[in-house]
């Protein structure tokens, strides 16, 4: 059994342990991480894929085409500037977080948790931290990537997930993460770092998993950060610009109002 097959079996076990309801909603950008989660979830549950974005955004088109490729039920959630700003304001009130990037990254999850019919939601969170998927990793050496991945994973576990859980819980939803299940993490960490992070292509080992599971062309899709793929950051910038302030100042003002 090669590394990709080994990881796939671990991810399958973790997903089976994570999903304990007959219906599940998948936070779906149409990218590699959410595609693998969608396929695994569909093996054990009735799934609906949810993609969030402003009209014409990357994630809506990517989600639509990916769902067609997978043959799974897909629901677009189209949002406008007013809804995005209101969502950020509510998230600031729920979590106390004021970082523009982290908040805009969580906007798709906010809307899925409020629109999905399912109680249980699953996310591909953790893949970037496990496989050096962020763009900033591309200029780092293997050793530098390893240290940064540890830092990013700690931040994810200590801050981001707690914020997401508060937002999802406020909508009566249960949000879970198969890639962060103990079985997944142990399997990934058992593979040498240089094999795991790749030298040229981002998340190459995870792409191999995608090929093994039958993701087709979706295994080759490049990552687009959620805040940009959904159009959320662009909307926030436009709103702040209309007020003559920065996005950071806009969000800070929301925090002061709570």
C-alpha positions as a LaTeX table, in Angstrom:
\begin{tabular}{lrrr}
\hline
Residue & $x$ (\AA) & $y$ (\AA) & $z$ (\AA) \\
\hline
Unk1 & 0.00 & 0.00 & 0.00 \\
Unk2 & 1.52 & 3.34 & $-1.05$ \\
Unk3 & 1.31 & 6.60 & 0.87 \\
Unk4 & $-1.77$ & 7.90 & $-0.96$ \\
Unk5 & $-3.68$ & 4.65 & $-0.41$ \\
Unk6 & $-2.63$ & 4.64 & 3.25 \\
Unk7 & $-3.92$ & 8.17 & 3.71 \\
Unk8 & $-7.15$ & 7.45 & 1.88 \\
Unk9 & $-7.91$ & 4.57 & 4.21 \\
Unk10 & $-7.19$ & 6.77 & 7.22 \\
Unk11 & $-9.39$ & 9.57 & 5.86 \\
Unk12 & $-12.17$ & 7.07 & 5.17 \\
Unk13 & $-11.98$ & 5.74 & 8.73 \\
Unk14 & $-11.94$ & 9.27 & 10.13 \\
Unk15 & $-14.94$ & 10.31 & 8.03 \\
Unk16 & $-16.90$ & 7.25 & 9.13 \\
Unk17 & $-16.11$ & 8.15 & 12.74 \\
Unk18 & $-17.04$ & 11.79 & 12.16 \\
Unk19 & $-20.40$ & 11.34 & 10.45 \\
Unk20 & $-23.13$ & 9.78 & 12.57 \\
Unk21 & $-26.24$ & 11.16 & 10.88 \\
Unk22 & $-28.02$ & 10.00 & 7.69 \\
Unk23 & $-27.82$ & 13.45 & 6.06 \\
Unk24 & $-24.85$ & 15.79 & 6.01 \\
Unk25 & $-24.04$ & 19.16 & 4.48 \\
Unk26 & $-20.56$ & 19.70 & 3.02 \\
Unk27 & $-18.89$ & 23.12 & 2.92 \\
Unk28 & $-17.88$ & 22.95 & $-0.72$ \\
Unk29 & $-15.59$ & 25.30 & $-2.64$ \\
Unk30 & $-15.09$ & 22.83 & $-5.49$ \\
Unk31 & $-11.40$ & 22.53 & $-4.63$ \\
Unk32 & $-9.29$ & 19.53 & $-3.71$ \\
Unk33 & $-9.92$ & 19.45 & 0.06 \\
Unk34 & $-13.70$ & 19.74 & $-0.04$ \\
Unk35 & $-13.90$ & 17.34 & $-3.01$ \\
Unk36 & $-12.18$ & 14.56 & $-1.08$ \\
Unk37 & $-14.43$ & 15.18 & 1.93 \\
Unk38 & $-17.52$ & 15.23 & $-0.30$ \\
Unk39 & $-16.66$ & 11.88 & $-1.91$ \\
Unk40 & $-15.91$ & 10.22 & 1.43 \\
Unk41 & $-19.06$ & 11.62 & 3.06 \\
Unk42 & $-21.19$ & 10.45 & 0.13 \\
Unk43 & $-20.06$ & 6.87 & 0.76 \\
Unk44 & $-21.82$ & 6.78 & 4.12 \\
Unk45 & $-24.50$ & 9.49 & 4.08 \\
Unk46 & $-26.84$ & 11.49 & 1.86 \\
Unk47 & $-24.88$ & 14.65 & 1.13 \\
Unk48 & $-25.66$ & 18.13 & $-0.09$ \\
Unk49 & $-22.79$ & 20.32 & $-1.24$ \\
Unk50 & $-23.05$ & 24.02 & $-0.35$ \\
Unk51 & $-21.04$ & 26.71 & $-2.11$ \\
Unk52 & $-21.13$ & 30.36 & $-1.04$ \\
Unk53 & $-20.25$ & 33.48 & $-2.97$ \\
Unk54 & $-21.31$ & 36.77 & $-4.42$ \\
Unk55 & $-22.85$ & 36.67 & $-7.87$ \\
Unk56 & $-20.26$ & 35.49 & $-10.42$ \\
Unk57 & $-17.66$ & 34.47 & $-7.85$ \\
Unk58 & $-15.04$ & 31.78 & $-8.41$ \\
Unk59 & $-16.40$ & 29.40 & $-5.76$ \\
Unk60 & $-19.93$ & 29.34 & $-7.18$ \\
Unk61 & $-18.69$ & 28.34 & $-10.62$ \\
Unk62 & $-16.11$ & 25.91 & $-9.23$ \\
Unk63 & $-18.70$ & 24.39 & $-6.91$ \\
Unk64 & $-21.22$ & 23.95 & $-9.71$ \\
Unk65 & $-18.79$ & 22.27 & $-12.11$ \\
Unk66 & $-17.32$ & 20.06 & $-9.38$ \\
Unk67 & $-20.73$ & 18.92 & $-8.16$ \\
Unk68 & $-21.64$ & 18.00 & $-11.74$ \\
Unk69 & $-18.43$ & 16.00 & $-12.06$ \\
Unk70 & $-19.17$ & 14.16 & $-8.80$ \\
Unk71 & $-22.88$ & 13.69 & $-9.49$ \\
Unk72 & $-23.86$ & 15.04 & $-6.08$ \\
Unk73 & $-26.63$ & 17.40 & $-4.99$ \\
Unk74 & $-25.42$ & 21.03 & $-4.94$ \\
Unk75 & $-26.94$ & 24.18 & $-3.48$ \\
Unk76 & $-25.49$ & 27.63 & $-4.25$ \\
Unk77 & $-25.83$ & 30.31 & $-1.60$ \\
Unk78 & $-25.57$ & 33.68 & $-3.33$ \\
Unk79 & $-24.89$ & 36.63 & $-1.01$ \\
Unk80 & $-24.69$ & 40.38 & $-1.46$ \\
Unk81 & $-22.71$ & 43.17 & 0.19 \\
Unk82 & $-25.34$ & 43.91 & 2.82 \\
Unk83 & $-25.56$ & 40.27 & 3.84 \\
Unk84 & $-21.77$ & 39.86 & 4.01 \\
Unk85 & $-21.34$ & 42.94 & 6.21 \\
Unk86 & $-24.16$ & 41.79 & 8.51 \\
Unk87 & $-22.58$ & 38.33 & 8.73 \\
Unk88 & $-19.21$ & 39.76 & 9.75 \\
Unk89 & $-20.87$ & 41.95 & 12.37 \\
Unk90 & $-22.66$ & 38.95 & 13.86 \\
Unk91 & $-19.47$ & 36.87 & 13.86 \\
Unk92 & $-17.59$ & 39.64 & 15.65 \\
Unk93 & $-20.32$ & 39.68 & 18.27 \\
Unk94 & $-20.27$ & 35.89 & 18.66 \\
Unk95 & $-16.51$ & 35.35 & 18.74 \\
Unk96 & $-14.88$ & 38.68 & 19.59 \\
Unk97 & $-12.52$ & 38.12 & 16.64 \\
Unk98 & $-11.49$ & 41.21 & 14.67 \\
Unk99 & $-8.95$ & 39.87 & 12.17 \\
Unk100 & $-10.27$ & 40.71 & 8.68 \\
Unk101 & $-8.66$ & 37.74 & 6.94 \\
Unk102 & $-9.83$ & 35.09 & 9.43 \\
Unk103 & $-13.33$ & 36.54 & 9.53 \\
Unk104 & $-13.65$ & 36.73 & 5.75 \\
Unk105 & $-12.33$ & 33.17 & 5.49 \\
Unk106 & $-15.17$ & 32.02 & 7.77 \\
Unk107 & $-17.95$ & 33.80 & 5.86 \\
Unk108 & $-18.85$ & 30.74 & 3.72 \\
Unk109 & $-19.20$ & 28.63 & 6.86 \\
Unk110 & $-21.44$ & 31.29 & 8.42 \\
Unk111 & $-23.88$ & 31.21 & 5.51 \\
Unk112 & $-23.86$ & 27.42 & 5.14 \\
Unk113 & $-24.64$ & 27.03 & 8.83 \\
Unk114 & $-27.65$ & 29.31 & 8.38 \\
Unk115 & $-28.95$ & 27.91 & 5.09 \\
Unk116 & $-28.23$ & 24.18 & 5.24 \\
Unk117 & $-31.17$ & 21.92 & 6.02 \\
Unk118 & $-28.87$ & 19.36 & 7.65 \\
Unk119 & $-27.89$ & 19.54 & 11.32 \\
Unk120 & $-24.45$ & 17.99 & 10.71 \\
Unk121 & $-21.93$ & 19.87 & 8.55 \\
Unk122 & $-18.45$ & 18.74 & 7.54 \\
Unk123 & $-15.50$ & 20.85 & 6.43 \\
Unk124 & $-12.11$ & 20.27 & 4.80 \\
Unk125 & $-10.38$ & 22.41 & 7.43 \\
Unk126 & $-6.90$ & 21.23 & 8.34 \\
Unk127 & $-5.69$ & 20.08 & 4.93 \\
Unk128 & $-3.64$ & 23.23 & 4.31 \\
Unk129 & $-1.92$ & 22.92 & 7.69 \\
Unk130 & $-1.22$ & 19.20 & 7.19 \\
Unk131 & 0.04 & 19.45 & 3.60 \\
Unk132 & 1.54 & 22.97 & 3.36 \\
Unk133 & $-1.27$ & 24.25 & 1.17 \\
Unk134 & $-1.09$ & 28.00 & 1.74 \\
Unk135 & 0.57 & 30.17 & $-0.92$ \\
Unk136 & 3.13 & 31.52 & 1.53 \\
Unk137 & 4.63 & 28.03 & 1.90 \\
Unk138 & 5.79 & 28.03 & $-1.72$ \\
Unk139 & 8.96 & 30.07 & $-1.05$ \\
Unk140 & 9.97 & 28.11 & 2.07 \\
Unk141 & 12.43 & 25.27 & 2.47 \\
Unk142 & 11.11 & 21.93 & 3.73 \\
Unk143 & 12.36 & 22.72 & 7.24 \\
Unk144 & 10.74 & 26.15 & 7.19 \\
Unk145 & 7.50 & 24.65 & 5.99 \\
Unk146 & 7.53 & 22.17 & 8.86 \\
Unk147 & 7.93 & 24.88 & 11.48 \\
Unk148 & 5.30 & 27.11 & 9.88 \\
Unk149 & 2.86 & 24.22 & 9.61 \\
Unk150 & 3.19 & 23.59 & 13.34 \\
Unk151 & 2.51 & 27.26 & 14.05 \\
Unk152 & $-0.46$ & 27.35 & 11.70 \\
Unk153 & $-1.93$ & 24.14 & 13.10 \\
Unk154 & $-1.69$ & 25.48 & 16.65 \\
Unk155 & $-3.50$ & 28.67 & 15.60 \\
Unk156 & $-6.16$ & 26.64 & 13.82 \\
Unk157 & $-6.78$ & 24.42 & 16.83 \\
Unk158 & $-6.57$ & 27.13 & 19.48 \\
Unk159 & $-8.38$ & 29.99 & 17.76 \\
Unk160 & $-10.05$ & 29.33 & 14.41 \\
Unk161 & $-11.94$ & 26.16 & 15.28 \\
Unk162 & $-13.30$ & 27.67 & 18.49 \\
Unk163 & $-14.58$ & 30.65 & 16.52 \\
Unk164 & $-16.15$ & 28.44 & 13.88 \\
Unk165 & $-17.82$ & 26.25 & 16.47 \\
Unk166 & $-19.40$ & 29.29 & 18.13 \\
Unk167 & $-20.73$ & 30.55 & 14.80 \\
Unk168 & $-22.11$ & 27.15 & 13.76 \\
Unk169 & $-23.56$ & 26.43 & 17.19 \\
Unk170 & $-25.42$ & 29.75 & 17.19 \\
Unk171 & $-27.26$ & 28.47 & 14.09 \\
Unk172 & $-27.98$ & 25.11 & 15.72 \\
Unk173 & $-25.45$ & 23.25 & 13.58 \\
Unk174 & $-22.76$ & 20.70 & 14.44 \\
Unk175 & $-19.56$ & 21.33 & 12.47 \\
Unk176 & $-16.94$ & 18.58 & 12.14 \\
Unk177 & $-13.55$ & 18.12 & 10.48 \\
Unk178 & $-12.52$ & 14.67 & 9.15 \\
Unk179 & $-8.99$ & 15.81 & 8.23 \\
Unk180 & $-8.41$ & 16.81 & 11.86 \\
Unk181 & $-9.66$ & 13.54 & 13.34 \\
Unk182 & $-6.93$ & 11.75 & 15.30 \\
Unk183 & $-6.78$ & 8.91 & 12.77 \\
Unk184 & $-6.15$ & 11.35 & 9.91 \\
Unk185 & $-3.55$ & 13.41 & 11.74 \\
Unk186 & $-1.60$ & 10.36 & 12.90 \\
Unk187 & $-1.54$ & 8.90 & 9.39 \\
Unk188 & $-0.35$ & 12.16 & 7.84 \\
Unk189 & 2.32 & 12.71 & 10.49 \\
Unk190 & 3.67 & 9.19 & 9.95 \\
Unk191 & 4.82 & 10.23 & 6.47 \\
Unk192 & 8.21 & 12.00 & 6.15 \\
Unk193 & 7.85 & 15.76 & 5.91 \\
Unk194 & 9.58 & 16.14 & 2.54 \\
Unk195 & 7.17 & 13.60 & 1.01 \\
Unk196 & 4.19 & 15.28 & 2.63 \\
Unk197 & 4.78 & 18.90 & 1.61 \\
Unk198 & 6.12 & 18.38 & $-1.91$ \\
Unk199 & 8.85 & 20.36 & $-3.64$ \\
Unk200 & 7.00 & 21.97 & $-6.53$ \\
Unk201 & 3.24 & 21.37 & $-6.58$ \\
Unk202 & 1.16 & 22.43 & $-3.57$ \\
Unk203 & $-0.31$ & 19.45 & $-1.68$ \\
Unk204 & 0.92 & 16.95 & $-4.25$ \\
Unk205 & 0.45 & 13.99 & $-1.88$ \\
Unk206 & $-3.15$ & 15.02 & $-1.20$ \\
Unk207 & $-3.65$ & 15.31 & $-4.96$ \\
Unk208 & $-2.49$ & 11.71 & $-5.23$ \\
Unk209 & $-5.21$ & 10.80 & $-2.74$ \\
Unk210 & $-7.67$ & 12.64 & $-4.95$ \\
Unk211 & $-6.57$ & 10.64 & $-7.99$ \\
Unk212 & $-6.88$ & 7.35 & $-6.10$ \\
Unk213 & $-10.39$ & 8.17 & $-4.90$ \\
Unk214 & $-11.49$ & 9.10 & $-8.40$ \\
Unk215 & $-11.76$ & 12.87 & $-8.20$ \\
Unk216 & $-10.78$ & 13.25 & $-11.85$ \\
Unk217 & $-9.75$ & 16.73 & $-12.97$ \\
Unk218 & $-10.75$ & 18.09 & $-9.56$ \\
Unk219 & $-7.58$ & 16.56 & $-8.09$ \\
Unk220 & $-5.55$ & 19.04 & $-10.12$ \\
Unk221 & $-7.44$ & 22.21 & $-9.22$ \\
Unk222 & $-5.33$ & 24.93 & $-7.66$ \\
Unk223 & $-6.28$ & 26.48 & $-4.35$ \\
Unk224 & $-8.04$ & 29.82 & $-4.11$ \\
Unk225 & $-8.38$ & 31.22 & $-0.59$ \\
Unk226 & $-11.97$ & 31.21 & 0.68 \\
Unk227 & $-12.06$ & 34.95 & 1.31 \\
Unk228 & $-11.18$ & 35.57 & $-2.35$ \\
Unk229 & $-12.95$ & 32.60 & $-3.92$ \\
Unk230 & $-16.26$ & 33.64 & $-2.39$ \\
Unk231 & $-15.75$ & 37.32 & $-3.19$ \\
Unk232 & $-16.19$ & 38.16 & 0.49 \\
Unk233 & $-13.01$ & 40.20 & 0.87 \\
Unk234 & $-13.76$ & 42.18 & $-2.26$ \\
Unk235 & $-17.20$ & 43.04 & $-0.89$ \\
Unk236 & $-15.81$ & 44.07 & 2.49 \\
Unk237 & $-13.18$ & 46.26 & 0.85 \\
Unk238 & $-15.81$ & 47.97 & $-1.30$ \\
Unk239 & $-18.03$ & 48.60 & 1.71 \\
Unk240 & $-15.17$ & 50.02 & 3.76 \\
Unk241 & $-13.99$ & 52.14 & 0.86 \\
Unk242 & $-17.47$ & 53.62 & 0.59 \\
Unk243 & $-17.14$ & 54.75 & 4.19 \\
Unk244 & $-13.63$ & 56.11 & 3.63 \\
Unk245 & $-11.99$ & 53.63 & 6.01 \\
Unk246 & $-10.00$ & 50.40 & 5.87 \\
Unk247 & $-11.51$ & 46.94 & 6.33 \\
Unk248 & $-9.62$ & 46.61 & 9.61 \\
Unk249 & $-11.13$ & 49.88 & 10.87 \\
Unk250 & $-14.58$ & 48.76 & 9.73 \\
Unk251 & $-14.35$ & 45.52 & 11.68 \\
Unk252 & $-12.79$ & 47.22 & 14.71 \\
Unk253 & $-15.82$ & 49.51 & 14.79 \\
Unk254 & $-18.10$ & 46.49 & 14.81 \\
Unk255 & $-16.23$ & 45.16 & 17.82 \\
Unk256 & $-16.59$ & 48.43 & 19.68 \\
Unk257 & $-20.32$ & 48.28 & 19.16 \\
Unk258 & $-20.64$ & 44.95 & 20.98 \\
\hline
\end{tabular}
